[in-house]
């Protein structure tokens, strides 16, 4: 069976795209699935979330596409990352991305893309994705952005919307209900919000994932991610 491509996407920065990518990727890899993370962000923030060791590299996605010489980093068992050298994209590179993705789908069960709005490369990733996951905050700007994004992408391709850094305030609960209303009568998965927890801040500092802890707070967050992973696996069977 061919692998699946999942892009984690929101046009707004700072909503937790890399955090969500890292948790889902490690969670899938623990199910003995071979997982590859790609990014359209040359800052390669996945390193800051999942790698304690040396993150220096010369050849990333661009070198892999042009010469098959990319340096793949093993982040966990069954989990790999191919970083991006820079944000300068030639037409030939853009043209070859779909061929590269097709090749990787034969090697990996899942390819997760930590996406930022980077013109043509972002569009290519979206076009070739099987599913889109949208991170969200419960505020007016983010909700409006999500509605625009749903309009651009179409509801059919969106697997899940994940509320991140949630605080149970009157305002955030109001926007949470607004979002639930938008998603009524759709197949878009809407798991319990991921709360803003000091534990997560410490976890990220230690470059660990939610699956490497067993305390009560970790278990709560695991449940939200497990719901998404279960949905991904169900669609892939």
URRA-V893704 format. One record per run of one state. SS is the DSSP state (a for helix, b for strand, c for the rest). FROM is the first residue (numbers start at 1). TO is the last residue. Records with the same first field share a line. If there is no record, write none. Layout:
BEGIN
SS->FROM-TO + FROM-TO
END
This chain:
BEGIN
c->1-3 + 9-16 + 30-34 + 40-45 + 51-60 + 68-71 + 77-78 + 83-90 + 106-109 + 115-118 + 128-130 + 137-139 + 154-154 + 164-165 + 167-169 + 184-188 + 190-194 + 196-197 + 206-209 + 213-215 + 237-237
b->4-8 + 35-39 + 72-76 + 79-82 + 110-114 + 131-136 + 158-163 + 166-166 + 189-189 + 195-195
a->17-29 + 46-50 + 61-67 + 91-105 + 119-127 + 140-153 + 155-157 + 170-183 + 198-205 + 210-212 + 216-236
END
